[in-house]
């Protein structure tokens, strides 16, 4: 007997969450919010994947509907960020692309269209990083309730096609949680689990089981994304995520172009080895 309900030709909603059945719908039968939790949009970012796998059978919701989604199964199986193209740039209205990730994005957008809110669990490919939250225009309040030292806004201005930016176009709440480094996935599973429970509490899908954050947070706003223009791009030294730049220093060059730091600027996701046209850093204040 099949326990899966067909969404379309690619994805099904099932009674058990596995990489072969990557969407689980929990319906309380009682009116309430409909929310989604994604993990594995980038397949090598495993903290959220492990968290959903551990929680899927244990979560009992008291009202509303909950979608639990292992978003990019083939990339998760291969333990790679993406198989063909970056899924988290494909959540676009009118997406007609032919790559497998385009099909996934269209399936997932059909779910998000039904949802009031999204929690999308990610991780950083940096070794030296800190967990942080990306909030959209409608989710700063909930980000302050989660146990992250750093919360950040403004990403939607630069990352068109991300899941949180798509929800913003719908006027809905979305959080992208960067749950530490991909090199410490197991270590960061408890943070992912705690965040999932805080998210579900906030929307009243479950009874309160964890406390909300009470510690001060650093709020950053993204104001620039650096795009690689030549193969001569290089940083002046190694930078860690959220390292504060020295005002006036040349922190990177790209051919004849020099990037000079302003006051109170932080660098995030410094990546020298991107192809031309790729994102090599993000700046925040």
C-alpha positions in Angstrom: 0.0 0.0 0.0 1.3 3.4 -0.9 1.3 6.0 1.9 2.2 8.8 -0.5 0.0 11.5 -2.0 1.2 12.7 -5.5 1.9 16.4 -5.8 3.0 16.1 -9.4 5.4 14.1 -11.5 8.4 14.6 -9.3 7.4 14.7 -5.6 5.0 13.0 -3.3 3.8 13.7 0.2 4.3 10.7 2.4 3.7 9.2 5.8 7.4 8.7 6.6 10.3 11.0 5.9 13.2 9.4 3.9 15.4 10.4 1.1 13.2 8.3 -1.2 10.1 9.9 0.2 11.4 13.4 1.0 8.1 15.3 2.0 6.2 14.5 5.1 2.9 16.2 5.9 1.6 16.3 9.4 -2.0 17.5 9.5 -3.5 17.9 13.0 -7.1 18.2 11.6 -7.5 21.3 13.7 -7.5 24.8 12.2 -4.2 26.7 12.6 -1.1 27.8 10.7 0.4 25.9 7.8 4.2 26.0 8.0 7.1 24.2 6.2 10.6 23.2 7.5 13.2 22.6 4.8 16.6 20.9 5.2 19.1 19.9 2.6 18.4 22.6 0.0 22.2 22.3 -0.2 22.9 18.6 0.1 26.2 18.8 2.1 24.6 21.0 4.8 23.6 18.1 7.1 22.8 19.5 10.5 19.2 20.3 9.5 18.9 17.0 7.6 19.9 15.0 10.7 17.5 17.2 12.9 14.5 16.4 10.7 15.4 12.8 10.5 15.5 12.6 14.3 12.3 14.6 14.9 10.1 13.5 12.0 8.4 10.6 13.9 8.4 12.3 17.2 6.7 15.6 16.5 3.0 15.7 17.3 1.3 18.9 16.3 -1.7 20.1 18.2 -3.1 22.3 15.4 -2.4 23.4 11.9 -0.3 21.6 9.2 3.4 21.0 9.0 5.5 20.1 6.0 8.9 18.5 6.7 11.0 18.5 3.6 14.3 17.0 2.6 14.6 19.4 -0.2 17.3 18.1 -2.5 17.5 14.3 -2.0 20.1 13.5 -4.7 22.5 16.2 -3.5 22.0 14.9 0.1 22.8 11.4 -1.0 25.9 12.5 -2.8 26.9 14.9 0.1 27.4 17.8 -2.4 26.1 21.3 -2.3 24.3 20.9 -5.6 24.2 18.3 -8.4 23.6 20.6 -11.3 22.8 24.1 -10.2 22.1 26.0 -7.0 18.6 25.1 -5.9 18.5 28.2 -3.6 18.4 30.6 -6.6 15.6 28.8 -8.4 12.6 29.8 -6.2 11.3 32.2 -8.8 7.8 32.8 -10.1 7.6 31.7 -13.7 10.6 29.3 -13.3 10.5 27.2 -16.5 14.0 25.7 -16.3 14.7 22.2 -17.3 17.3 21.1 -14.7 16.2 18.6 -12.0 16.7 21.4 -9.5 14.2 23.6 -11.4 11.6 20.8 -11.1 12.3 20.6 -7.4 12.0 24.3 -7.0 8.6 24.3 -8.7 7.4 21.5 -6.5 8.5 23.2 -3.4 7.0 26.6 -4.4 3.7 24.8 -4.7 4.0 23.8 -1.1 5.2 27.3 0.0 2.2 28.9 -1.7 0.1 27.0 0.8 2.2 27.9 3.9 2.1 30.9 6.3 5.8 30.5 7.2 9.1 28.7 6.3 12.1 27.6 8.3 15.0 26.7 6.0 18.0 25.0 7.7 21.4 25.6 6.2 25.1 25.6 7.2 28.2 27.4 6.1 31.0 25.9 4.0 33.5 27.9 6.1 35.5 26.1 8.9 35.7 29.2 11.1 32.2 30.6 11.3 29.3 31.3 13.7 25.7 30.2 13.5 23.5 33.0 12.3 20.0 33.8 11.1 19.0 35.3 7.8 15.5 36.9 8.2 13.3 38.4 5.6 11.1 41.5 5.8 8.5 39.6 7.8 10.5 37.5 10.3 12.8 39.7 12.3 10.7 39.3 15.4 10.9 35.5 15.5 14.6 35.6 14.8 15.1 37.4 18.1 13.5 34.5 19.9 16.1 32.0 18.7 19.4 31.1 20.2 21.7 32.7 17.7 24.2 35.4 18.5 23.9 37.0 15.1 20.8 37.9 13.1 21.0 39.5 9.7 18.7 41.2 7.2 18.9 42.6 3.7 19.8 39.3 1.9 16.7 39.4 -0.2 18.1 42.4 -2.1 20.9 40.3 -3.4 19.8 36.6 -3.3 16.9 36.6 -5.7 15.5 33.1 -6.0 16.3 32.0 -2.5 13.5 30.3 -0.5 13.3 33.2 2.0 13.2 35.8 -0.8 10.4 33.8 -2.5 8.4 33.9 0.7 9.0 37.6 1.0 7.5 38.1 -2.5 4.4 36.4 -1.1 4.3 38.7 2.0 5.2 35.8 4.3 7.6 35.0 7.1 10.8 33.0 6.3 14.0 32.3 8.2 17.1 30.8 6.8 19.2 29.4 9.7 23.0 29.0 9.1 23.6 26.3 11.7 27.4 26.5 11.9 29.9 24.8 9.7 29.3 21.9 7.4 32.5 20.4 8.9 30.7 20.2 12.3 27.3 18.9 11.3 26.7 16.5 14.3 27.8 19.2 16.7 25.1 21.6 15.4 22.2 19.2 15.3 21.0 20.2 18.8 20.8 23.9 17.7 18.8 22.9 14.7 16.4 20.8 16.8 16.0 23.6 19.4 15.3 26.1 16.6 12.7 23.8 15.0 10.8 23.6 18.3 11.0 27.4 18.9 9.7 28.0 15.4 6.7 25.6 15.9 6.0 27.0 19.3 5.9 30.5 17.8 3.2 29.5 15.4 1.4 27.5 18.0 1.7 24.1 16.3 3.2 22.5 19.4 3.1 23.0 23.2 6.0 24.9 24.7 8.9 22.6 25.2 12.0 24.8 24.9 12.7 28.3 26.2 13.1 31.3 23.8 16.4 33.2 23.6 17.0 35.9 26.3 20.5 36.9 25.3 21.5 40.0 23.4 22.1 39.6 19.7 24.2 41.4 17.1 22.0 42.6 14.2 23.7 43.1 10.8 22.4 44.4 7.6 23.8 43.1 4.3 24.7 46.0 1.9 27.1 44.5 -0.7 27.8 41.2 -2.5 31.1 40.9 -4.3 31.0 39.2 -7.7 34.2 37.7 -9.2 35.1 39.6 -12.4 38.4 38.1 -13.3 40.5 35.0 -12.5 42.9 37.3 -10.7 40.6 37.9 -7.8 42.3 37.3 -4.4 41.9 38.4 -0.8 44.7 40.2 0.9 44.7 37.6 3.7 42.6 34.8 5.1 39.3 36.0 6.5 36.9 34.2 8.7 33.1 34.6 8.6 32.1 37.8 10.5 35.6 39.1 10.8 35.6 42.8 11.2 37.5 44.6 8.5 39.9 47.5 9.3 38.6 50.7 7.9 40.7 51.8 4.9 42.3 48.4 4.3 42.3 46.9 0.8 40.8 43.5 1.7 40.6 42.1 -1.9 41.7 42.9 -5.5 40.1 41.7 -8.7 42.5 42.6 -11.6 42.8 46.4 -11.4 39.9 46.7 -9.0 40.5 47.2 -5.3 38.0 46.6 -2.5 38.5 49.0 0.4 36.8 48.5 3.7 34.6 51.2 5.2 33.8 51.7 8.9 32.2 48.9 11.0 32.1 46.4 8.1 32.1 42.6 8.5 32.9 40.1 5.8 30.8 36.9 5.4 31.3 33.9 3.1 34.8 34.9 1.7 35.3 32.5 -1.2 38.3 33.0 -3.5 37.8 29.9 -5.6 34.5 30.8 -7.3 34.1 30.9 -11.1 33.9 34.3 -12.8 30.4 35.6 -12.0 30.3 33.8 -8.7 29.8 35.4 -5.3 33.1 35.8 -3.5 32.1 37.7 -0.4 29.2 39.5 1.4 29.6 42.7 3.4 27.5 43.7 6.4 27.2 46.5 8.9 
